[in-house]
């Protein structure tokens, strides 16, 4: 019985792999992101600075059935909005938004996602996890023409942990339409080497929400 079960599993897995295709193509995406730092004496007395920004991107991808590699160029869309929050004794006592509408950013992104696909007849549905690397090329936070990567934001090359999923749809043709979504958590969220004040607790974070759409061809 165990041998029959093993044979069945091998046949099933072989059929699933055979029905899935490697795909090469072009992609575009929209990437809302948020990052920030919280500093203070404790969880009830602190100052938090949050930055909200949107990026767009375009690039290429190679889907190898059980892994997918994405390489893309990203740039900022409509600047940044920063929000300063002051909390005392557990109560928010002030909130100050600042719009950096002229802020610009450009970067190269490299994502490697390991996937678990399931054949659905018209393609596959998949979930996955992996890592991404963001290599920042230029950043003008204030819109003054000065590249802040060499000064204010000099710790911006980051590694992300990624989770996500998507659909590889081909409708019986060699062309695939691939919508997907990935959530990225920055493993290196501190953006600069500014000195931390003694006696304060510091917490840094950054998330990205990447909505992708791609067109590819079976290879």
C-alpha angles and dihedrals in degrees: 000000000000091000091051091049091050091050090049092051092049092049092046093049092046092052092049093050091046092053094052122079138209110242134199123190155111129295142189131192150181116223122193110189139183131192138164153147132241121201130177149104095283144333092291100045116048149113117237126195116195127185122200120192142155128221132188126205147184132191148114134292138195117206111199096182095250097035136032129201120200126188117182147157117237131196135178124263121209098342130262138302116210123196124196116201125189118197124187125181089351094305125109105234100175142013122190121186121197123190117215095187094164096053115125134189138178129188146159117237128202118188128182114189124184108212141203106205129192122199112237099175098252091055131300143300117218146179125199151163135212147121138288134200123208116200108189116213102183139352128187104181099177099036091240096125094254119123104233095192090088094050126011099021101033097139099058104119101103144183118219133198108223136202126172151119144220151167128263103203124180106156091214097310135102090249118089129203109203122187114180144162131212131186115208128198115197111233090193102041100157105104101194143017096245112153117261116229115245114252095025126110116226128202122181128190142168132179133183128199109202119196108191136188122183142178118208143168127227113251 
